[in-house]
Every structure is written in C-alpha cells, then in structure tokens.
Amino acid sequence: MNKWAILTVTIVISALMLSFIAFPLSVTAQAPDFIPGKTQIVSAFGKVPGQDLIVHVLVLVPQGSDKNEIANEAVRQQGARPIDHTEFALNGLVWDKEPGTNNVLVKQYYNDANEPNNLVSSTITGEDALQATHSEWSNVPNSNFAFDSLGQTDRCPSIVRECPGKQFSDGFNDVAWLPLKSKNTLGVTWFNTKTVEADMAMNTKFSWSTDNTGGIDLVTVFVHEDGHVIGLSHSDVTGAVMEAVYAGIRQSLHPDDVCGIQTLYGTPDPECTSEPPPDPDPNPGSPTSLDITHGSHNNPILKSDGDYSNRITVHIFVKALDGPDGVANVPIHVVVNAPKSTLSGDTTTDDNGVAHIHYKVNAGRDGTGPYHISATANGGSLSCNHNDDACHADFTVNK
C-alpha cells in the first residue's frame, strides 16, 4: 500500500497558496546498520515551538546507543522539539504552479564552500550529485513537477540554524555544507511552513562519497531530502527512496516514490490507487484471539484490619486464528484491578492452550468487587468485569 500522504491542510497567505502534507509517525524509524555491527542511521522530524519551522534530521546512532535518545537529542540541538507518534508531522510543501501554466518549478542553488576535498577532486562533485537528484525527480511520467538547478551561490541557507545570525526566510532554496552542531547529525533539511522555502545542509564532519569509494552516498541522501522538499512524507514501503532509513546506495525512485509525486503534481498511474493483496500471515496458526473461559475464587479470608481478601483463579484459553485448537507455550500477561490492589502477572499456556493465573486481592470491608481482569497475548487482548457473564465468574465475597 502506498503511504506518502494521509492528510492535506491548505492555507492561503496573501497571493500564495501553500499546502502541508501531514503524516502520523514516530520520532525515529528502524534502519539497518550502515557500518555492520557498529552503527544505525535513523531519521526524525522536529518543530520549533512558536515558529513556522519544521526540521528533518538524518542521524548516525553509535553501536549500543538508544536510537530514540540520539535522534531526539539531535532534534533538540536544532532548537526544535521532537514530533512523536501522537502528532501530525508537517513534512513538506506543495508548491504553486508557475503563472499561466500547469507546471511546478522549484529552483535550488548549491554552495560548494566547505565541500569535502574528496568530492571536489572526484569526477562527480557535490553539485553533480544534487543535479542527478533533480533529474531523477523531474523526469517522472505524468508529473508536472521539476527542479531547476540555478548553479552556485555564496549564500548560507538562511533557515539552517548553523548559519550566522538569526534564522530567517530569504526566499531562496539553498543547499550547503556546514559543521552541524550535533556530532551525530549527517544532514538537516529545514522548511518554513509560512513562506515558500526549503533549505538543506550536509555535515562536513562525516565522510561522504559520490563514486562508491566509501563513506555515505551523497546522491542517496540528496534524493531523499529533495523528496521532502517536493512535499513527500516518509514511506513505509521497503526499498522506497522515501523510506525513513539509510540502507546503503539507493539513487533511483521506487514505484511508491513515483506514485507519491504523481499524486501531488500530476496523474497517478492506475497501480497507485489499487489495493495490494494482503501480506501472507508469516506465522500461520499463531494465536490471535483470547477467551477468558472462567474465573473462580476460594472462600474469603478475614484480614487483621477487618477487610476481606479474595483468592482468584483466572483461566485463559488462547486459540489459533485458523481453528478452534488451543496453542501451547504462549506468553500471557494478566492484570487484575480490585478496589484496594492492582496485581499483574505473567505466565504461559499449557499443552492445551490454557493459562492459569492465581491471585489474592483485597476486596474491602463490604466484601465485593468490582474486579476488572485484562489479558494480552500475541497482539490479542480481552478484558472483563467481575460480574461479566462472559467471564463465567462472580467475585462477590459472601461475608
């Protein structure tokens, strides 16, 4: 399934119309190791509080470090707060058409100051890498979008935090090399969501490559970041350029990327709107449903403080999706909420697919519940109250 956009919010500013693609996502994404056994590369979004600025960071996570902590810290060092999975991340702009045409043209400049020496001497310079990105995104069939490379500039990208002075929008879309503040941040792309501008900076502290001689592939990073400039969010399709990972060289658009840009700026191919067949169950017969078949209790015990307690036995049956049989050795987590106690426990099903949980809970002086039992296993869940007939149990204590 194509995953480039979930919600579009449109606002009008003076004579300019600007739309924002919104997509719910977590702060970071899983990524394979770039240097096997040593690092991960993840990406994250952040928003500057009280301002119309969004930042996308690409972050190198050292072996043994928590990727969420590293990514969140990289976002904070950009003066932004991390955007978590409960929020909509404003990931880009939908650009206006050129006056009198149906075409969309985004003009981008390149500043080669501080470009790594190995790129300067390479047959493929950093500017060449950026232009290769432009060609990849500009030549999609049935899309009216194109990048226009306007050559070099000496400007520092004005909304990149590491540029001198206060962040501001100068109306130019600039790409440059800077020693970014975070030692783990590979690159940043900034968006001003009130004016039509997107700026980008790569970190000079890392090793980069354009000819597959080692280091991080610059074209791969540029083609992903320019996808955000276009207006695309992250994709959850494996192999897509807009997937939220760096998994080695990936310079050519995936069909999912093509569908994304066509949807924003043209006519989507028929396969873009068709639903793919469901993924096969990787574990056929795995338990997917829970049924609390019954619960029972022994006689109440009078405690020294006069309150009553109750011994409860809960029996949970776990069955498979493809039949009525129980499944053995399934981890079960059960929580029992009573008036004066909350108890939790873990166990596994027996050979017949049944788990047996034993509790003693305080019932209060009146000797009644209400008790609430919840259970989870293998993604399935079930809950019931003490007087729920489906539980086949009444936990009222007889004085």
C-alpha positions as CSV (number, residue, x, y, z in Angstrom):
1,M,0.0,0.0,0.0
2,N,1.3,3.5,-0.9
3,K,1.9,5.6,2.2
4,W,3.0,9.0,1.1
5,A,0.2,11.2,2.4
6,I,-2.6,10.9,4.9
7,L,-4.0,14.4,5.3
8,T,-3.7,17.7,3.4
9,V,-4.3,21.0,5.1
10,T,-4.4,24.1,2.9
11,I,-4.0,27.7,3.9
12,V,-3.8,30.9,1.9
13,I,-1.2,33.5,2.5
14,S,-1.5,36.7,0.5
15,A,-1.4,35.7,-3.1
16,L,0.4,32.4,-2.4
17,M,-1.3,29.1,-1.8
18,L,0.6,26.5,0.3
19,S,-0.4,23.0,1.4
20,F,1.2,20.8,4.0
21,I,1.3,17.0,3.9
22,A,0.5,15.6,7.3
23,F,1.5,12.1,8.3
24,P,1.5,10.4,11.7
25,L,4.9,8.9,12.5
26,S,7.2,8.1,15.4
27,V,10.2,10.2,16.1
28,T,12.6,7.7,14.6
29,A,12.5,4.8,12.2
30,Q,14.2,1.4,12.1
31,A,17.3,1.2,9.9
32,P,19.8,-1.5,9.1
33,D,23.4,-0.9,10.1
34,F,25.4,1.3,7.7
35,I,28.7,0.0,9.2
36,P,27.8,-3.6,10.1
37,G,27.9,-4.1,13.8
38,K,28.7,-0.5,14.6
39,T,26.1,2.0,13.7
40,Q,22.5,2.7,12.7
41,I,21.1,5.6,10.7
42,V,17.7,6.9,11.5
43,S,15.7,10.0,10.7
44,A,13.4,12.3,12.8
45,F,11.3,15.4,12.5
46,G,11.0,18.3,14.9
47,K,9.1,21.6,15.2
48,V,10.4,24.8,16.5
49,P,7.9,26.0,19.3
50,G,6.1,29.2,18.4
51,Q,7.5,29.3,14.9
52,D,6.6,28.1,11.4
53,L,9.7,26.0,11.1
54,I,10.0,22.2,10.7
55,V,13.3,20.3,10.6
56,H,14.2,16.9,9.3
57,V,17.4,15.3,10.6
58,L,19.3,12.3,9.5
59,V,21.2,10.8,12.4
60,L,24.0,8.3,12.9
61,V,23.5,6.2,16.0
62,P,26.6,4.6,17.6
63,Q,26.5,1.0,18.4
64,G,24.9,0.4,21.8
65,S,23.2,3.7,21.9
66,D,19.4,4.2,22.1
67,K,18.3,5.5,18.7
68,N,15.4,7.4,20.1
69,E,17.6,9.2,22.6
70,I,20.2,10.1,19.9
71,A,17.6,11.2,17.4
72,N,15.7,13.3,19.9
73,E,18.8,15.0,21.1
74,A,19.8,15.8,17.5
75,V,16.4,17.4,17.1
76,R,16.7,19.4,20.3
77,Q,20.1,20.7,19.3
78,Q,18.4,22.2,16.3
79,G,16.2,24.2,18.7
80,A,13.2,22.0,17.9
81,R,11.0,19.6,19.9
82,P,10.7,16.0,18.6
83,I,7.5,15.2,17.0
84,D,6.2,11.9,18.3
85,H,3.7,9.3,17.0
86,T,0.7,11.1,18.6
87,E,1.1,14.2,16.5
88,F,0.9,15.1,12.8
89,A,4.3,15.9,11.4
90,L,4.1,18.7,8.7
91,N,6.6,17.2,6.3
92,G,6.8,19.4,3.4
93,L,5.2,21.9,1.0
94,V,3.0,21.5,-2.1
95,W,4.4,24.1,-4.4
96,D,2.5,26.6,-6.6
97,K,2.2,26.3,-10.3
98,E,4.2,28.6,-12.5
99,P,1.9,31.6,-13.5
100,G,-0.2,30.7,-16.6
101,T,1.0,27.0,-16.7
102,N,0.3,23.7,-15.1
103,N,3.9,23.2,-14.3
104,V,5.6,23.4,-10.9
105,L,9.2,24.5,-10.9
106,V,11.3,24.6,-7.7
107,K,14.6,26.5,-8.0
108,Q,17.5,25.3,-6.0
109,Y,21.1,26.7,-5.5
110,Y,24.3,25.0,-4.4
111,N,27.0,26.4,-2.2
112,D,30.3,24.4,-2.6
113,A,32.1,26.2,0.2
114,N,33.3,23.6,2.7
115,E,32.6,20.8,0.3
116,P,34.7,17.8,1.3
117,N,38.0,17.6,-0.6
118,N,37.3,14.1,-1.9
119,L,34.2,15.4,-3.6
120,V,36.0,18.4,-5.1
121,S,38.5,16.1,-6.7
122,S,36.0,13.5,-7.7
123,T,34.6,13.1,-11.2
124,I,31.2,13.6,-9.6
125,T,31.2,16.7,-7.4
126,G,28.5,17.6,-4.8
127,E,26.8,19.9,-7.3
128,D,26.7,17.0,-9.8
129,A,25.1,14.8,-7.1
130,L,22.4,17.4,-6.5
131,Q,21.7,17.8,-10.2
132,A,21.4,14.0,-10.5
133,T,18.7,14.2,-7.8
134,H,17.0,16.9,-9.8
135,S,17.0,14.7,-12.9
136,E,15.5,11.7,-11.0
137,W,12.6,13.7,-9.6
138,S,12.0,15.9,-12.7
139,N,11.6,13.1,-15.2
140,V,8.7,11.2,-13.7
141,P,6.0,10.5,-16.3
142,N,2.6,12.1,-15.7
143,S,4.1,14.6,-13.2
144,N,4.2,18.4,-13.7
145,F,7.0,18.9,-11.2
146,A,10.6,19.7,-11.9
147,F,13.6,21.0,-10.2
148,D,15.6,23.8,-11.7
149,S,19.3,24.0,-10.8
150,L,20.3,27.6,-10.8
151,G,24.0,26.9,-10.2
152,Q,26.2,28.1,-7.4
153,T,25.7,30.7,-4.7
154,D,27.7,32.0,-1.8
155,R,24.7,32.3,0.5
156,C,24.4,30.3,3.7
157,P,21.0,28.6,3.8
158,S,19.1,31.2,5.8
159,I,16.8,29.0,7.8
160,V,19.5,26.5,8.7
161,R,20.3,27.0,12.4
162,E,24.1,26.9,12.0
163,C,24.2,29.8,9.6
164,P,25.4,33.1,11.1
165,G,22.7,35.3,12.6
166,K,19.1,34.7,13.3
167,Q,17.1,32.2,11.3
168,F,15.0,33.9,8.6
169,S,13.5,33.3,5.2
170,D,15.2,34.9,2.3
171,G,13.1,33.2,-0.4
172,F,15.9,31.1,-1.8
173,N,16.2,27.3,-1.6
174,D,19.8,26.7,-0.9
175,V,22.0,23.6,-0.3
176,A,25.3,23.9,1.5
177,W,28.0,22.2,3.7
178,L,28.3,23.2,7.3
179,P,29.8,21.8,10.6
180,L,26.4,21.0,12.1
181,K,26.2,21.3,15.9
182,S,25.3,17.7,16.7
183,K,28.2,15.3,16.3
184,N,25.7,12.6,15.2
185,T,23.7,14.6,12.6
186,L,24.5,13.8,9.0
187,G,22.3,16.4,7.5
188,V,19.3,18.7,8.0
189,T,16.5,20.0,5.8
190,W,14.5,22.9,7.1
191,F,11.1,24.0,5.9
192,N,9.4,27.3,6.6
193,T,5.7,26.4,6.6
194,K,4.6,30.0,6.2
195,T,6.7,31.0,3.2
196,V,7.7,29.0,0.2
197,E,11.2,27.9,1.2
198,A,13.3,24.8,1.9
199,D,17.0,24.8,2.9
200,M,19.4,22.0,3.3
201,A,22.8,21.4,4.9
202,M,25.2,18.4,5.0
203,N,27.6,17.9,7.9
204,T,31.3,18.4,7.0
205,K,32.3,16.2,9.9
206,F,31.4,13.0,8.1
207,S,32.9,11.0,5.2
208,W,30.9,11.4,2.0
209,S,31.1,9.8,-1.4
210,T,29.7,10.2,-4.9
211,D,31.6,7.3,-6.6
212,N,31.0,4.3,-4.3
213,T,34.5,4.6,-2.8
214,G,33.4,4.5,0.8
215,G,31.5,6.9,3.1
216,I,27.9,7.9,3.0
217,D,26.5,8.1,-0.5
218,L,25.6,11.8,-1.2
219,V,23.2,11.1,-4.1
220,T,21.2,8.8,-1.9
221,V,20.8,11.4,0.8
222,F,20.1,14.2,-1.6
223,V,17.4,12.3,-3.4
224,H,15.6,11.5,-0.1
225,E,15.9,15.1,1.3
226,D,14.7,16.6,-2.0
227,G,11.7,14.2,-1.8
228,H,10.8,16.1,1.4
229,V,11.4,19.4,-0.4
230,I,8.9,18.2,-3.0
231,G,6.3,17.6,-0.3
232,L,6.5,13.9,0.3
233,S,6.4,12.3,3.7
234,H,8.2,9.1,4.8
235,S,7.0,5.9,3.2
236,D,6.7,2.6,4.9
237,V,7.4,0.7,1.7
238,T,10.7,-1.2,1.8
239,G,13.1,-0.1,-0.8
240,A,11.4,3.3,-1.5
241,V,13.7,6.4,-1.6
242,M,11.4,8.0,0.9
243,E,11.6,5.1,3.4
244,A,12.8,6.6,6.7
245,V,16.1,4.7,6.6
246,Y,19.6,4.9,5.1
247,A,20.3,1.3,3.9
248,G,23.2,1.9,1.5
249,I,23.1,3.3,-2.0
250,R,19.5,4.0,-3.2
251,Q,19.6,6.6,-6.0
252,S,16.6,5.6,-8.2
253,L,13.0,6.1,-7.5
254,H,10.8,3.2,-6.4
255,P,7.3,2.9,-7.8
256,D,6.0,4.1,-4.5
257,D,8.0,7.3,-4.9
258,V,6.7,7.7,-8.4
259,C,3.1,7.3,-7.1
260,G,3.8,9.9,-4.5
261,I,5.0,12.7,-6.8
262,Q,2.3,11.9,-9.3
263,T,-0.4,12.2,-6.7
264,L,0.9,15.7,-5.7
265,Y,1.7,17.0,-9.1
266,G,0.0,15.0,-11.8
267,T,-2.0,11.9,-12.6
268,P,-1.2,8.8,-10.6
269,D,-0.7,5.6,-12.5
270,P,-3.5,3.1,-12.1
271,E,-1.5,0.8,-9.8
272,C,-1.0,3.7,-7.4
273,T,-4.7,3.6,-6.4
274,S,-5.2,-0.1,-6.4
275,E,-5.1,-2.0,-3.1
276,P,-2.3,-4.6,-3.0
277,P,-3.1,-8.2,-1.9
278,P,-2.8,-8.6,1.9
279,D,0.5,-9.9,3.2
280,P,0.5,-13.6,4.0
281,D,0.5,-14.5,7.6
282,P,4.2,-15.2,8.4
283,N,3.1,-17.4,11.3
284,P,0.0,-19.3,10.2
285,G,-1.7,-20.9,13.1
286,S,-0.3,-18.4,15.6
287,P,-2.6,-17.4,18.4
288,T,-4.6,-14.3,17.6
289,S,-7.6,-14.4,19.9
290,L,-8.1,-14.7,23.6
291,D,-11.1,-16.0,25.5
292,I,-11.3,-15.9,29.3
293,T,-13.3,-19.0,29.8
294,H,-13.9,-18.7,33.5
295,G,-12.6,-17.4,36.8
296,S,-13.2,-18.8,40.3
297,H,-12.3,-18.0,43.9
298,N,-12.0,-19.8,47.2
299,N,-13.5,-18.7,50.5
300,P,-12.7,-15.1,51.6
301,I,-10.0,-14.6,54.2
302,L,-10.7,-12.2,57.1
303,K,-7.6,-10.0,57.5
304,S,-6.5,-8.4,60.7
305,D,-7.7,-4.9,59.7
306,G,-11.2,-6.3,59.1
307,D,-11.0,-6.1,55.3
308,Y,-11.7,-9.1,53.2
309,S,-9.5,-10.6,50.6
310,N,-10.3,-13.0,47.9
311,R,-8.4,-15.8,46.2
312,I,-9.0,-15.6,42.5
313,T,-8.1,-18.2,39.8
314,V,-8.3,-17.0,36.2
315,H,-8.2,-19.5,33.3
316,I,-7.4,-18.0,29.9
317,F,-7.8,-20.0,26.7
318,V,-5.7,-19.0,23.7
319,K,-6.8,-20.3,20.3
320,A,-5.3,-20.1,16.8
321,L,-6.7,-17.9,14.0
322,D,-7.3,-20.9,11.7
323,G,-9.1,-23.2,14.0
324,P,-10.5,-23.9,17.5
325,D,-7.4,-25.6,18.9
326,G,-5.5,-24.1,21.7
327,V,-1.9,-23.1,21.3
328,A,0.8,-24.1,23.8
329,N,3.6,-22.0,25.2
330,V,2.1,-18.6,24.5
331,P,3.2,-15.8,26.9
332,I,0.3,-14.2,28.7
333,H,0.2,-11.0,30.7
334,V,-2.8,-10.5,33.0
335,V,-3.8,-7.5,35.2
336,V,-6.4,-7.7,37.9
337,N,-7.7,-4.4,39.2
338,A,-9.5,-4.5,42.6
339,P,-10.7,-1.8,44.9
340,K,-7.5,-1.9,47.1
341,S,-5.0,-3.5,44.8
342,T,-3.8,-3.8,41.3
343,L,-1.9,-7.0,40.6
344,S,-0.2,-8.2,37.4
345,G,1.4,-11.4,36.4
346,D,2.9,-13.4,33.5
347,T,2.6,-17.0,32.6
348,T,2.4,-19.3,29.5
349,T,-0.3,-21.5,28.2
350,D,-0.1,-25.3,28.9
351,D,-0.2,-28.0,26.3
352,N,-4.0,-27.4,25.9
353,G,-3.6,-23.7,25.3
354,V,-4.8,-22.7,28.8
355,A,-3.1,-20.4,31.2
356,H,-3.9,-20.5,34.9
357,I,-3.4,-17.3,36.9
358,H,-3.8,-17.2,40.7
359,Y,-4.3,-14.0,42.7
360,K,-5.2,-12.8,46.2
361,V,-6.8,-9.4,46.1
362,N,-8.2,-7.1,48.7
363,A,-12.0,-6.6,48.4
364,G,-12.8,-4.0,51.0
365,R,-15.0,-4.3,54.1
366,D,-18.1,-4.8,52.1
367,G,-16.6,-7.8,50.6
368,T,-17.5,-7.0,46.9
369,G,-15.5,-6.1,43.8
370,P,-15.7,-4.6,41.4
371,Y,-12.8,-6.6,39.9
372,H,-11.6,-6.0,36.4
373,I,-9.4,-8.5,34.6
374,S,-7.5,-7.8,31.4
375,A,-5.2,-10.1,29.4
376,T,-2.9,-9.7,26.4
377,A,-1.1,-12.2,24.3
378,N,0.4,-12.1,20.8
379,G,-1.3,-8.9,19.9
380,G,-4.7,-10.1,21.1
381,S,-6.4,-8.7,24.1
382,L,-9.5,-9.2,26.2
383,S,-11.0,-7.6,29.3
384,C,-14.0,-8.2,31.5
385,N,-15.5,-7.2,34.8
386,H,-16.2,-9.3,37.9
387,N,-19.9,-9.6,37.0
388,D,-19.5,-10.1,33.3
389,D,-21.1,-13.4,32.3
390,A,-18.6,-13.9,29.6
391,C,-16.0,-14.4,32.3
392,H,-18.1,-17.1,34.0
393,A,-17.1,-15.7,37.3
394,D,-18.7,-13.7,40.1
395,F,-16.1,-12.4,42.5
396,T,-18.6,-11.1,45.1
397,V,-17.5,-12.2,48.6
398,N,-20.1,-13.7,50.9
399,K,-19.5,-12.4,54.5
